[in-house]
Amino acid sequence: MDIKQAYLSKPWLKYYPEGVPEAPTIPDLSVPELINQLADKYADHTALIFYGKKISYGRLKELIHRFATGLAEEGVEKGDTVALYLLNCPQYVIAYFAALQLGAKVTPISPVYTSKEVKHQLEDSEAETVICQDILYDNVKKSEVHLDRVVLTSIGEYLPALKKWFGKSTMAKAYGGMHVPTPEQIKEAGLLTFQELIQKHPPRPPKVHIEPGQDIAVLPYTGGTTGLPKAAILTHRNMIALQAQILSFWPLFEEGKEVGMAFLPFFHIYRQVVVMLGGLALGSTLVLFTTPDIDEILSAVERYRASAFYGVPTLFEYLKEYEKTDRVNWKRLKLIVCGADTLHESTIDAWERRTGSKIFEGYGMTETTAVSHGSPVHRPKKGSFGVPIPGVKAAIMDHVGTDFVPVGEVGELVLNGPNIMQGYWKRPEGTAEAFVEIDGEKWLRTGDLVSMDEEGYFHFFDRKRDLIKHKGYSVFARHVEEVLYQHPQIKAAGVVGVPDPKVGNIIKAYVVLESEARGKISEEEIIEFCRKNLAHYKVPQIVEFRGELPKTDVGKVSRRELREEAEGR
């Protein structure tokens, strides 16, 4: 078997659970059609729980259609861009699906963005409409972007009466510097209000024909790890395909009977597509949280008998040592998933020892509609992010060329499947660079350095841009970080290469120590620890202690910011 065929033969298929297809049947539906079907089927079933407030599927459909009618009356049409600048709340769900109901495309904005970042996304996405949390409106105003319509909503609108004060005080604490416009200011500025559109209009939105394979559903922006963030073009078919792929790969859930925790911010594609859309597409109940209060989340897992729990590495690293983690019977849950980044093996081991349950890792990108790989539930492999989900083809190429690398060697992951984006919004050059042609098909170049073992399981090494060249050697920043995390007094670590004319890059480690160790451990001690556990060329030459490290929107240590700082940019 030649090298290329070793990948195209899909060796991972023999490790699929019995009954899992090579490729799923993808319904020829738009996202609104899918949601409307489920809402009709489970009209009396609870769709959302928001701090005790319950909204049924029937009521949710009515609210979506009322809001869609209101937006249409205000001039929103098929093909328009609607920006969501919202925290997790029922309004997010309502506005998201209302915009899609009209054939508009949605671009979610991170609620922690500054006015400058908001300005870039609004202008780049060509948004005419923004649905905005009232406490975040200042950033929209400061962006000075011309918008046809701004719709404001308050976090308390769907809170139970006894929680309204709590919600207001919590938001004031979290966004203390933000100004909430008064009713007079709203009227003077010509702003619309969410409830006004809901109450004034019947649930009769205009009928809009949507071509699932052609019409854009979402413009999610990447994290901006290189340059300004750019948007991936995801169609309705991309979104529907991923639901079919996930449900066929993890056939664990019963339609209309599951409960999922929805505390991760919806602006991120993983939470949008896997948690929000994935939950509603199954007729599940979503328990919504605006702020990630760990105690409340753990209590809700037990109170509502949650069957699915989706987290990110930083959360599991915290929970593995948190005193109240044992209040949850984790073995009862059907699926515990970690996304957005790979877990350190030490965290996986500690979690399993403490809870007796397994964390199933996955892999994906904004460009893959959130997911391309997952761990088979009957046969996860430690140190691997799993195998391609049904319908996905995966291979590994030389990261500087287009040759396939032998099985077991490290190269750049390339992907093909119905969940792969159409390209980058208004970035024809970036789109051309992102794809490579194999046998007449477009494959996505992920920029991630991975390997595939003989069984078809994939193993992550690093981002291509984070590969450090030191004295002619290739050093994976993540491998050095893994060793640093093994030190009992290291809480967090980030490793970057600093350009140097003599050696190519000097390896620099940024380290956060546990509080009791601060001021007691030296740079030399950390370097000596690395010498004992790493090849000589991988050992950091510089160690800098920090109180904290910069993070991305999804909680990863931001190597980009560390690299820019080290380079004096």
C-alpha positions as CSV (number, residue, x, y, z in Angstrom):
1,M,0.0,0.0,0.0
2,D,1.4,3.4,-1.0
3,I,1.6,6.3,1.5
4,K,-1.5,8.1,0.1
5,Q,-3.6,5.0,0.1
6,A,-2.7,4.4,3.8
7,Y,-4.9,7.4,4.6
8,L,-7.5,7.1,1.9
9,S,-8.3,3.5,2.9
10,K,-9.6,5.0,6.2
11,P,-8.0,2.5,8.7
12,W,-10.0,4.0,11.5
13,L,-13.3,2.6,10.2
14,K,-12.6,-0.8,11.8
15,Y,-12.6,0.8,15.2
16,Y,-16.0,2.5,14.7
17,P,-18.6,1.0,17.1
18,E,-21.0,-1.5,15.6
19,G,-23.7,0.2,13.5
20,V,-21.8,3.5,13.0
21,P,-21.8,4.2,9.2
22,E,-18.8,5.3,7.2
23,A,-20.8,8.4,6.2
24,P,-24.2,9.5,7.5
25,T,-27.3,10.4,5.5
26,I,-27.6,14.2,5.5
27,P,-31.2,15.6,5.5
28,D,-31.8,18.1,2.8
29,L,-33.0,20.7,5.3
30,S,-32.1,24.3,6.3
31,V,-31.4,24.9,10.0
32,P,-34.8,26.7,10.5
33,E,-36.6,23.7,9.0
34,L,-34.9,21.3,11.4
35,I,-35.7,23.4,14.4
36,N,-39.3,23.9,13.4
37,Q,-39.7,20.2,13.0
38,L,-38.3,19.5,16.5
39,A,-40.4,22.3,18.0
40,D,-43.6,20.9,16.6
41,K,-42.7,17.3,17.6
42,Y,-41.8,18.3,21.2
43,A,-44.0,21.4,21.7
44,D,-44.7,20.6,25.3
45,H,-41.2,19.6,26.2
46,T,-38.9,22.0,28.0
47,A,-36.3,23.5,25.6
48,L,-34.6,26.0,27.8
49,I,-34.1,26.4,31.6
50,F,-32.7,29.8,32.5
51,Y,-32.0,30.1,36.3
52,G,-35.2,28.2,36.9
53,K,-37.3,29.9,34.2
54,K,-38.6,27.2,31.7
55,I,-39.4,27.7,28.1
56,S,-41.1,24.9,26.1
57,Y,-40.3,24.1,22.5
58,G,-43.7,25.4,21.5
59,R,-43.1,28.7,23.2
60,L,-39.6,28.9,21.9
61,K,-40.8,28.5,18.3
62,E,-43.4,31.2,18.9
63,L,-40.8,33.6,20.2
64,I,-38.5,32.9,17.3
65,H,-41.2,33.5,14.8
66,R,-42.4,36.6,16.5
67,F,-38.9,38.1,16.6
68,A,-38.3,37.0,13.0
69,T,-41.5,38.8,12.0
70,G,-40.4,41.9,13.8
71,L,-36.9,41.9,12.1
72,A,-38.6,41.4,8.7
73,E,-40.9,44.4,9.4
74,E,-37.8,46.5,10.3
75,G,-36.3,45.6,6.9
76,V,-34.1,42.5,7.5
77,E,-34.0,40.3,4.4
78,K,-32.5,37.2,3.0
79,G,-28.7,37.6,2.6
80,D,-28.4,40.3,5.2
81,T,-25.9,39.9,8.1
82,V,-27.2,40.0,11.7
83,A,-24.6,40.3,14.4
84,L,-25.3,38.9,17.9
85,Y,-23.4,40.7,20.6
86,L,-25.0,38.8,23.5
87,L,-24.3,36.8,26.6
88,N,-25.8,33.3,27.0
89,C,-29.5,33.8,27.5
90,P,-32.8,32.9,25.9
91,Q,-32.6,36.0,23.7
92,Y,-29.4,34.5,22.1
93,V,-31.3,31.4,21.0
94,I,-34.3,33.3,19.8
95,A,-32.4,35.9,17.8
96,Y,-30.0,33.3,16.3
97,F,-32.8,31.1,14.8
98,A,-35.0,34.1,14.0
99,A,-32.3,35.6,11.8
100,L,-31.8,32.2,10.1
101,Q,-35.6,31.9,9.6
102,L,-35.3,35.0,7.4
103,G,-32.4,33.6,5.4
104,A,-30.1,36.1,7.0
105,K,-26.6,35.1,8.0
106,V,-25.5,35.3,11.7
107,T,-22.2,36.6,12.9
108,P,-21.7,36.1,16.7
109,I,-19.4,38.6,18.5
110,S,-17.5,37.7,21.6
111,P,-19.0,39.6,24.6
112,V,-15.5,40.4,25.8
113,Y,-14.5,42.2,22.6
114,T,-13.5,45.8,22.8
115,S,-15.1,48.5,20.7
116,K,-12.2,48.3,18.2
117,E,-12.7,44.5,17.8
118,V,-16.5,45.0,17.5
119,K,-15.8,47.6,14.8
120,H,-13.7,45.2,12.8
121,Q,-16.2,42.4,12.9
122,L,-19.2,44.6,12.2
123,E,-17.5,46.2,9.2
124,D,-15.9,43.1,7.8
125,S,-19.1,41.0,8.0
126,E,-21.1,43.9,6.5
127,A,-23.6,43.6,9.3
128,E,-26.6,45.9,9.0
129,T,-28.2,44.7,12.2
130,V,-26.9,44.0,15.7
131,I,-28.8,42.4,18.5
132,C,-27.0,43.7,21.6
133,Q,-27.0,43.2,25.4
134,D,-27.9,46.6,26.8
135,I,-24.8,46.5,29.1
136,L,-22.6,46.0,26.0
137,Y,-24.1,48.8,23.9
138,D,-21.3,51.3,24.8
139,N,-18.9,49.3,22.6
140,V,-21.3,49.3,19.7
141,K,-21.7,53.1,20.0
142,K,-17.9,53.7,20.4
143,S,-17.3,51.6,17.3
144,E,-19.0,54.3,15.2
145,V,-20.1,51.7,12.6
146,H,-23.2,52.7,10.6
147,L,-26.0,50.2,11.3
148,D,-29.5,50.1,10.0
149,R,-30.9,48.8,13.2
150,V,-29.7,48.1,16.8
151,V,-31.9,45.9,19.0
152,L,-31.2,46.1,22.8
153,T,-32.1,43.5,25.3
154,S,-31.6,43.1,29.1
155,I,-30.4,40.0,30.8
156,G,-33.4,40.1,33.2
157,E,-36.1,39.8,30.5
158,Y,-36.4,36.0,30.9
159,L,-35.2,35.6,34.5
160,P,-37.7,34.5,37.1
161,A,-39.0,37.4,39.2
162,L,-36.9,36.5,42.2
163,K,-33.7,36.4,40.0
164,K,-34.1,39.7,38.3
165,W,-32.2,41.7,41.0
166,F,-29.5,39.0,41.2
167,G,-29.1,39.2,37.4
168,K,-28.8,42.9,37.4
169,S,-26.3,43.0,40.2
170,T,-24.2,40.2,38.7
171,M,-24.0,42.0,35.4
172,A,-23.1,45.3,37.1
173,K,-20.2,43.5,38.8
174,A,-19.0,41.8,35.7
175,Y,-19.4,44.9,33.4
176,G,-19.1,47.7,36.0
177,G,-17.7,50.2,33.6
178,M,-20.4,49.8,31.1
179,H,-23.4,52.2,30.8
180,V,-26.9,50.9,30.3
181,P,-29.0,53.3,28.2
182,T,-32.2,54.6,29.8
183,P,-35.6,54.3,28.0
184,E,-35.3,58.0,27.1
185,Q,-31.8,57.5,25.6
186,I,-33.0,54.4,23.7
187,K,-35.8,56.4,22.1
188,E,-33.6,59.4,21.4
189,A,-31.0,57.2,19.6
190,G,-33.6,55.4,17.5
191,L,-32.8,52.0,19.0
192,L,-35.2,49.1,19.0
193,T,-35.9,46.8,22.0
194,F,-36.1,43.1,21.9
195,Q,-39.4,42.8,23.8
196,E,-41.0,45.5,21.7
197,L,-40.4,43.4,18.5
198,I,-41.6,40.3,20.3
199,Q,-44.8,41.8,21.6
200,K,-45.8,43.9,18.6
201,H,-45.6,41.2,16.0
202,P,-47.4,37.9,15.5
203,P,-45.5,34.6,14.9
204,R,-45.9,34.9,11.1
205,P,-42.5,35.5,9.5
206,P,-42.4,35.7,5.7
207,K,-41.7,32.4,3.9
208,V,-38.1,32.4,2.6
209,H,-36.6,29.8,0.4
210,I,-33.2,28.6,1.6
211,E,-30.9,26.5,-0.5
212,P,-29.0,24.4,2.2
213,G,-25.9,23.8,0.2
214,Q,-25.6,27.4,-1.2
215,D,-27.0,29.9,1.4
216,I,-24.8,31.0,4.2
217,A,-26.0,30.4,7.7
218,V,-23.2,31.6,9.9
219,L,-20.0,33.8,9.7
220,P,-18.1,32.7,12.8
221,Y,-14.7,34.5,13.2
222,T,-11.5,32.8,14.0
223,G,-9.6,33.8,17.1
224,G,-7.2,36.0,15.2
225,T,-4.1,34.0,16.0
226,T,-2.4,35.5,13.0
227,G,-3.5,39.0,12.0
228,L,-7.1,40.2,12.2
229,P,-9.8,37.6,12.8
230,K,-11.4,36.3,9.6
231,A,-14.8,34.6,9.1
232,A,-15.4,31.1,7.9
233,I,-18.3,30.7,5.5
234,L,-20.6,28.0,6.8
235,T,-23.8,27.0,4.9
236,H,-27.0,25.5,6.3
237,R,-25.8,22.2,4.8
238,N,-22.5,22.4,6.8
239,M,-24.5,22.9,10.0
240,I,-27.0,20.1,9.3
241,A,-24.2,17.7,8.1
242,L,-22.4,18.1,11.4
243,Q,-25.5,17.2,13.4
244,A,-25.9,14.0,11.3
245,Q,-22.2,13.2,11.7
246,I,-22.1,13.6,15.5
247,L,-25.3,11.8,16.1
248,S,-24.2,8.8,14.0
249,F,-20.8,8.7,15.6
250,W,-22.0,9.0,19.2
251,P,-25.3,7.1,19.2
252,L,-25.8,7.5,22.9
253,F,-28.7,9.9,23.2
254,E,-32.4,9.4,23.0
255,E,-34.3,12.1,21.1
256,G,-36.4,14.2,23.4
257,K,-35.0,12.8,26.6
258,E,-31.6,14.4,27.2
259,V,-30.4,17.4,29.3
260,G,-27.3,19.4,28.5
261,M,-25.4,22.1,30.4
262,A,-25.0,25.3,28.3
263,F,-22.6,27.5,30.2
264,L,-19.9,27.9,27.6
265,P,-20.3,31.2,25.7
266,F,-22.4,30.6,22.5
267,F,-20.3,33.0,20.4
268,H,-17.7,30.3,19.9
269,I,-18.5,27.8,17.1
270,Y,-18.1,24.7,19.3
271,R,-20.7,25.9,21.8
272,Q,-23.0,27.2,19.0
273,V,-23.1,24.1,16.9
274,V,-22.4,21.3,19.3
275,V,-24.1,22.5,22.5
276,M,-26.9,24.9,21.3
277,L,-27.9,23.6,17.9
278,G,-26.9,20.0,18.7
279,G,-29.0,20.0,21.8
280,L,-32.1,21.5,20.2
281,A,-31.7,19.3,17.1
282,L,-32.2,16.3,19.4
283,G,-35.2,17.8,21.3
284,S,-33.0,18.1,24.5
285,T,-33.4,20.5,27.4
286,L,-30.6,23.1,27.6
287,V,-29.8,24.5,31.0
288,L,-28.5,28.0,30.3
289,F,-26.0,30.0,32.3
290,T,-24.9,33.6,31.7
291,T,-22.0,33.5,34.1
292,P,-19.9,30.4,34.6
293,D,-20.6,30.0,38.3
294,I,-19.0,26.6,39.1
295,D,-21.1,25.9,42.2
296,E,-24.4,26.6,40.3
297,I,-23.3,24.5,37.3
298,L,-22.4,21.5,39.5
299,S,-25.7,21.8,41.4
300,A,-27.7,22.0,38.2
301,V,-25.9,18.9,36.8
302,E,-27.4,16.9,39.6
303,R,-30.7,18.8,40.0
304,Y,-31.7,18.4,36.3
305,R,-30.0,15.0,35.9
306,A,-27.8,16.2,33.1
307,S,-26.7,13.5,30.5
308,A,-24.2,15.6,28.6
309,F,-21.4,17.9,29.8
310,Y,-19.2,19.9,27.4
311,G,-16.1,21.6,28.7
312,V,-12.8,23.0,27.8
313,P,-9.3,22.1,29.2
314,T,-9.1,25.0,31.7
315,L,-12.4,23.9,33.2
316,F,-11.4,20.3,33.7
317,E,-8.0,21.3,35.0
318,Y,-9.9,23.3,37.6
319,L,-12.5,20.7,38.4
320,K,-10.0,17.9,38.9
321,E,-8.9,19.6,42.1
322,Y,-12.1,21.6,43.1
323,E,-13.4,20.6,46.5
324,K,-17.1,20.3,45.3
325,T,-16.5,18.3,42.2
326,D,-17.5,15.1,44.0
327,R,-21.0,16.4,44.5
328,V,-21.7,15.2,41.0
329,N,-22.1,11.5,40.1
330,W,-20.1,11.8,36.9
331,K,-20.4,8.2,36.1
332,R,-24.1,8.7,35.5
333,L,-23.6,11.1,32.6
334,K,-23.7,9.5,29.1
335,L,-21.0,11.8,27.6
336,I,-18.4,14.2,29.0
337,V,-16.5,16.0,26.2
338,C,-13.5,18.3,26.1
339,G,-13.2,20.6,23.1
340,A,-11.5,23.7,21.9
341,D,-8.0,22.3,22.8
342,T,-6.3,19.1,23.8
343,L,-6.1,18.0,27.5
344,H,-2.9,17.4,29.3
345,E,-2.5,13.7,30.1
346,S,-2.0,14.6,33.8
347,T,-5.4,16.2,33.8
348,I,-7.1,13.1,32.2
349,D,-5.5,10.8,34.7
350,A,-6.4,12.9,37.7
351,W,-10.0,13.2,36.5
352,E,-10.4,9.5,36.0
353,R,-9.0,8.7,39.4
354,R,-11.3,11.2,41.1
355,T,-14.5,10.7,39.3
356,G,-14.3,7.2,37.8
357,S,-15.5,8.7,34.5
358,K,-13.8,9.3,31.2
359,I,-13.4,12.5,29.3
360,F,-13.9,12.1,25.5
361,E,-11.7,14.4,23.5
362,G,-12.5,15.8,20.1
363,Y,-10.8,17.9,17.5
364,G,-12.1,20.6,15.2
365,M,-11.8,24.1,14.0
366,T,-14.1,27.0,13.1
367,E,-13.4,25.9,9.5
368,T,-14.8,22.4,10.1
369,T,-18.0,23.6,11.7
370,A,-16.4,22.8,15.1
371,V,-15.7,19.0,14.8
372,S,-13.8,16.7,12.5
373,H,-12.5,14.0,15.0
374,G,-13.8,12.3,18.1
375,S,-12.9,9.5,20.5
376,P,-14.9,6.3,19.9
377,V,-16.9,5.9,23.1
378,H,-16.1,2.1,23.4
379,R,-12.4,2.6,22.6
380,P,-10.8,5.9,23.5
381,K,-7.0,6.1,23.3
382,K,-5.1,8.3,25.8
383,G,-2.9,10.9,24.0
384,S,-5.1,10.8,20.9
385,F,-8.0,13.1,19.9
386,G,-9.6,10.2,18.2
387,V,-10.6,9.3,14.7
388,P,-12.4,11.2,11.9
389,I,-16.1,11.2,12.4
390,P,-18.4,9.7,9.7
391,G,-18.1,11.5,6.4
392,V,-14.7,13.0,7.1
393,K,-11.6,12.0,5.2
394,A,-8.3,12.9,6.8
395,A,-4.6,12.7,5.7
396,I,-1.3,14.1,6.7
397,M,0.9,16.0,4.3
398,D,4.4,17.5,4.5
399,H,3.8,20.9,6.3
400,V,6.0,22.7,3.7
401,G,4.8,20.9,0.6
402,T,2.0,18.6,-0.7
403,D,3.6,15.2,-0.3
404,F,1.9,12.7,2.0
405,V,4.0,11.6,5.0
406,P,4.3,8.0,6.1
407,V,2.0,6.7,8.8
408,G,3.5,7.6,12.3
409,E,5.3,10.7,11.1
410,V,4.3,14.3,11.9
411,G,2.9,16.5,9.2
412,E,0.0,18.9,8.5
413,L,-3.5,17.5,8.9
414,V,-5.7,18.0,5.8
415,L,-9.4,17.3,5.8
416,N,-12.3,16.7,3.4
417,G,-16.0,16.4,4.3
418,P,-19.5,17.9,4.2
419,N,-18.8,19.9,7.3
420,I,-15.8,21.8,5.8
421,M,-16.3,25.5,5.2
422,Q,-16.8,27.0,1.8
423,G,-13.9,29.4,2.3
424,Y,-13.1,32.6,4.1
425,W,-15.5,35.6,3.8
426,K,-14.0,38.3,1.5
427,R,-10.6,36.6,1.6
428,P,-10.0,34.9,-1.8
429,E,-6.3,34.7,-1.3
430,G,-6.7,33.2,2.2
431,T,-9.2,30.7,0.8
432,A,-6.8,29.6,-1.9
433,E,-4.1,29.1,0.6
434,A,-6.4,27.2,2.9
435,F,-7.2,24.4,0.4
436,V,-5.2,21.8,-1.5
437,E,-6.6,19.7,-4.3
438,I,-6.4,15.9,-4.0
439,D,-7.9,13.7,-6.8
440,G,-10.1,16.6,-7.9
441,E,-11.4,17.4,-4.4
442,K,-10.7,20.4,-2.2
443,W,-9.1,19.5,1.1
444,L,-8.6,21.9,4.0
445,R,-5.1,22.6,5.3
446,T,-5.6,22.9,9.0
447,G,-2.2,24.3,10.0
448,D,-2.0,21.7,12.8
449,L,0.9,19.3,13.1
450,V,-0.3,15.8,13.9
451,S,0.4,12.1,13.3
452,M,-1.7,9.1,12.6
453,D,-0.9,5.7,14.1
454,E,-1.4,2.3,12.5
455,E,-5.0,2.1,13.9
456,G,-6.0,5.4,12.3
457,Y,-6.0,7.4,15.6
458,F,-4.7,10.9,15.4
459,H,-2.3,12.6,17.8
460,F,-1.8,16.3,18.2
461,F,1.7,17.9,18.3
462,D,1.3,21.6,17.7
463,R,0.1,24.4,15.5
464,K,2.4,24.8,12.5
465,R,3.0,28.5,13.4
466,D,4.1,27.4,17.0
467,L,6.8,25.0,15.7
468,I,10.1,26.3,17.1
469,K,13.3,25.9,15.0
470,H,16.3,25.7,17.4
471,K,19.8,24.8,16.1
472,G,18.2,23.0,13.1
473,Y,15.9,20.9,15.3
474,S,12.1,21.1,15.3
475,V,10.7,21.7,18.8
476,F,7.0,21.4,19.5
477,A,6.0,24.1,22.0
478,R,3.3,21.8,23.4
479,H,5.8,19.0,24.2
480,V,7.8,21.4,26.3
481,E,4.7,22.6,28.0
482,E,3.6,19.1,28.8
483,V,6.8,18.5,30.7
484,L,6.5,21.8,32.5
485,Y,3.0,20.8,33.6
486,Q,4.5,17.7,35.2
487,H,6.3,19.9,37.7
488,P,4.2,19.8,40.9
489,Q,4.5,23.6,41.5
490,I,3.7,24.8,38.0
491,K,0.1,26.0,37.6
492,A,0.3,27.2,34.0
493,A,2.9,27.4,31.2
494,G,3.4,28.8,27.7
495,V,6.4,28.2,25.4
496,V,7.5,30.3,22.4
497,G,10.4,30.7,20.2
498,V,12.3,34.1,20.2
499,P,14.2,34.8,17.0
500,D,17.9,34.6,17.3
501,P,20.4,34.9,14.4
502,K,22.8,32.3,15.8
503,V,20.4,29.5,16.7
504,G,17.2,30.3,14.8
505,N,15.0,30.5,17.9
506,I,15.7,30.7,21.6
507,I,13.2,28.6,23.6
508,K,11.5,30.7,26.2
509,A,9.0,29.5,28.8
510,Y,6.5,31.6,30.6
511,V,5.5,30.0,33.9
512,V,2.9,30.6,36.6
513,L,3.7,28.9,39.9
514,E,1.3,27.7,42.5
515,S,0.9,30.4,45.1
516,E,2.8,28.6,47.9
517,A,5.9,28.3,45.5
518,R,6.1,31.8,44.3
519,G,9.5,33.4,45.2
520,K,10.8,30.0,46.3
521,I,11.6,28.4,43.0
522,S,14.3,29.8,40.6
523,E,14.6,29.9,36.9
524,E,17.6,27.6,37.1
525,E,15.5,25.0,39.0
526,I,12.9,24.9,36.3
527,I,15.5,24.6,33.6
528,E,17.2,21.8,35.5
529,F,13.8,20.0,35.8
530,C,13.5,20.3,32.0
531,R,17.0,18.9,31.4
532,K,16.0,15.8,33.3
533,N,12.9,15.2,31.2
534,L,13.7,16.6,27.8
535,A,16.2,16.2,25.0
536,H,18.9,18.8,25.3
537,Y,17.7,20.8,22.3
538,K,14.2,21.1,23.7
539,V,15.2,22.7,27.1
540,P,14.1,26.3,27.5
541,Q,17.0,28.8,27.7
542,I,14.9,31.4,29.4
543,V,12.2,31.1,32.0
544,E,10.0,34.0,33.0
545,F,7.7,33.8,36.0
546,R,4.3,35.5,35.7
547,G,1.3,35.9,38.0
548,E,-1.0,34.9,35.0
549,L,-0.7,34.3,31.3
550,P,-2.8,35.8,28.5
551,K,-5.7,33.7,27.3
552,T,-7.7,33.4,24.1
553,D,-11.5,33.6,24.1
554,V,-11.7,29.9,24.6
555,G,-9.4,29.8,27.6
556,K,-6.2,28.6,25.9
557,V,-2.8,30.2,26.8
558,S,-2.3,32.7,24.0
559,R,1.1,31.9,22.5
560,R,0.6,34.6,19.9
561,E,0.5,37.3,22.6
562,L,3.5,35.8,24.4
563,R,5.4,35.6,21.1
564,E,4.6,39.2,20.3
565,E,5.7,40.3,23.7
566,A,9.0,38.3,23.5
567,E,9.7,39.8,20.1
568,G,9.1,43.3,21.5
569,R,6.1,43.9,19.3
